[in-house]
Amino acid sequence: MKFPSKPHSNSIEQVIEGFKTSSQSGLTFHEVLKRQKFFGKNEIEEEKVNYVKIFFHQMSNFLVYVLIAASLISLITGKYLDFFTIFIIILINTFIGFWMEVKAEVSIKTLKKLTKSKQMVIRDGKSDNIESADLVPGDLVLLFEGSVITSDLRIIDSSSLMIDESSITGESFPVEKDHLSIMKEDTLEFEQDNMAFAGSTVVRGTAKGIVVSTGKSTYFNALVQRAQESSPQSTLTKSLNYFTKYYIGSVFVLLLIVGIVAYFQQRNIFDIAYILIAELVSAVPEGLAMVVTLVMVIGALALSRKKTYVRHLPAVETLGNATVIAADKTGTITEGVIHVQEVYAIDDKKLKIVAGLCNDSHGNKGDPVDVALAIWSFDISKMKDKYPRIWGYAFDSTRRIMATAHQIDGSPKILIKGAYEELKKIALNKADFENLETHLMKMSSEGLRVLALGEGDFISDNIDEAKITIVGLIGFLDPPKENVRKAVMAASKAGIKVIMITGDYALTAKAIAEQVGIYHKKDLMLTGEEIEKMSDEEFSEKVNLATVFARILPEHKYKIVKILQQAGEIVAVTGDGVNDVPALKKADLSIAMGGGTEAAKSVSKMIITDNNLNVIVDAVRNGRIIVDNLRKLIYYLISSSIMEMFFIFFSIILWLPLPLTAIQILWINIVTGGVQDKSFPFAKEEDNVMDRPPRKKSNQFFDAIQIFRLLFYGLPMGIILLELYKYLLVNHVYEESLTICFTSVVMAQLFNGIQSQKQKDPFFKNIKKSFTINPYIFIGVGFGILLQFFAVYVADEVFHTVPLPLKFWKYPVAISLISFFIVECRKWIEVLHEYLKKRNKGGYIHVHHTEL
């Protein structure tokens, strides 16, 4: 069956003829059955979630591959305890990832709810309330106030019809519809005045419409298809993959050299295999995934106390690295409620009477404009009792006016509101036109929606005979929320660009964006119509210059996010409606509003209960603290592993006995990596994280600065431990030397953990802060020392140790202090370097000005 593909560009007669239906009796039951077989149900098909695929996807990580290999080697060589330990860690991490991904998976069922309702139709000349799923193209649908539209309709008859399309287009004001309009073929959806789309709701009036699209052919379904696309990898996943790729590669090379040298030294092959396995397990931070999860869980709990709820854990890290926040206007930047913003009154008393009486709102229900007028007019219920309505003319979308008649002070009066151009035609006070039009232009330029209000004698119930006096103008706006401007400034200072994407009109969007500091004179504003006409290359050039996008459709918002991502931006998107679903799914970080639709929430990684940009920017601060803690954690785990690797590497190269046994290396992991690293999630903010730009590199955890810091600690400490070991072998028996080195490595790592709580500030630069930034680290140190006492004095046979006399503890204590001061020296070197860099920059500027 072939029907018109652009019904909005056809006349009513052409639509009726093209869909082979009737404007009076609709389709026959026989034709309905025929079309149901051809087109199927008017519902969205649900994509089945493959849980097995999701489960095994959690293991597609290089770090996990290495751990699996290490566990298998442990199994082959009979180290069953090691095998089960590593295997359980892998399994726990996999289940956590699986659970989170299943929770965050798109639930198309929530979208289907919008099409599971009843719809009034006429078939074979009889009206019937049927399941929406049974609608077919050509059905004749009746619409009333409150009707939820579940298919795309070409309106063929209407009376005062206004439709809320906010869930589809983002438009905050209800849209007037005109069934007589015939649009151009390339007219965008939000301009199609003769169409009603699935997912929208009738706010006022009645209508008849011909079903032109059902199920997967609807405009609404196009949004659902976008929702089914996979989200991009989080920056955390990218960063950890980058880190494991290069770090583990370096570890393998080093271990290969160790193995080859040990082989040519004719060491016992089983000893070599055993030590290499142990060193591999030590070098690979198998607890990293677990502690990273813990860091994010602690961060998510902190965010929940600030009205931000995380549905997908890696989102807390993405939040800290966001470079662009694409914010909805309505509800996020603005209050989401229409207010009377500006008034020009010729007669203030009469203006309030007209606003209150020519009004169909009931309490806080009804047309948003009527509700705003009722609030502005104060107690309209008393006014309506005092001046009863004797006649009414419902809102006429063609003439764009509404009128009522009331008995006021003993005489009948007509009260009218609507477009100024319409009221001007029947107005008697021509002398006021100039002032009225001056204020009309001013209000319109400020992005306000303007209504004219008039009053006159009620002559007859024929509206065409009415004569009135215009008593004033009222401008409406959805005003910005408090502190939004402050939030935009804070984001800008932090290197984050805030852009506004809205379905609202350009002037309104621009006015709001200027008020809150998003839009500046040098910035670009783009509309959906302009985007449609641009090539991809032209749009890519302009998207980075624009801060306001107005009259935007869902596919435009999706495209904006996609182009920004291609430019290397990490994009956070806010949304609350079905229209936001495609962009939310595409975004690096999707943030739904607590009061938004279930469809938006189901695809979002975070939900904020207080729909406010200020909450989002505050959450960014918490996200950055979490990122810093992850970076500190990775430094601590890897720097300690590098120290051990260099120590063992140099010992084997110099033909020395093995300085640590495999079980000792695994124990070091438990005492330091397994205990102390659990305190890292609790580290507080080191400095003002919002005073620096976001890190948007995929190698943020393993960049040049991090590598420098790792080697600055790991290499010297490896050499110092080697020299200590050589000295001990000369002056002590092997068992004592082994125990002292074993304890020294533990102590060095514990004190390295204290220094790791601050990335760049020296410990002695601000001693108070050094002790308070994370008090839990000192508990970890104390617990670690107690565990080491257990290994040396209680479980000495298990760990191949001998009980150390008290005087031998001078070596581990000295090593711990050296470990501490190596990091302290590195930090002071960095502070000095930063100072000299700033001084040289200042000196250059000074010379430059002198020359001028």
Secondary structure, DSSP 8 states (H G I E B T S, - for coil): ----S-GGGS-HHHHHHHTT--TTT-B-HHHHHHHHHHH--SS-------HHHHHHHTT--HHHHHHHHHHHHHHHTT-HHHHHHHHHHHHHHHHHHHHHHHHHS--HHHHHGGG-SEEEEEETTEEEEEEGGG--TT-EEEE-TT-B--SEEEEEEEEEEEEE-HHHH--SS-EE--TT----TT--GGG-TTEE-TT-EEEEEEEEEEEEE-GGGSHHHHHHHHHTS-----HHHHHHHHHHHHHHHHHHHHHHHHHHHHHHTT--HHHHHHHHHHHHHHHTTTTHHHHHHHHHHHHHHHHHTTTEEESSTTHHHHHHH-SEEEEEIIIIIB-SS-EEEEEEESSHHHHHHHHHHS---BTTBS-HHHHHHHHHT--HHHHHHHS-EEEEEEEETTTTEEEEEEEETTEEEEEEEE-HHHHHHTBS-GGGHHHHHHHHHHHHHTT-EEEEEEEEE---S-GGG--BEEEEEEEEE--B-TTHHHHHHHHHHTT-EEEEE-SS-HHHHHHHHHHHTS--TTSEEEEHHHHHHS-HHHHHHHHTTEEEEES--HHHHHHHHHHHHHTT--EEEEE-SGGGHHHHHHSSEEEEETTS-HHHHHT-SEEESS--HHHHHHHHHHHHHHHHHHHHHHHHHHHHHHHHHHHHHHHHHTT---SS-HHHHHHHIIIIITTGGGGGGG---SS-GGGS-----TTTTSSHHHHHHHHHHHHHHHHHHHHHHHHHHHHS-HHHHHHHHHHHHHHHHHHHHHHTTSSSS-TTTSHHHHHHS-THHHHHHHHHHHHHHIIIIISTTTTT-----GGGGHHHHHHHHHHHHHHHHHHHHHHHHHHHHHHHHHHHHHHHHHH-
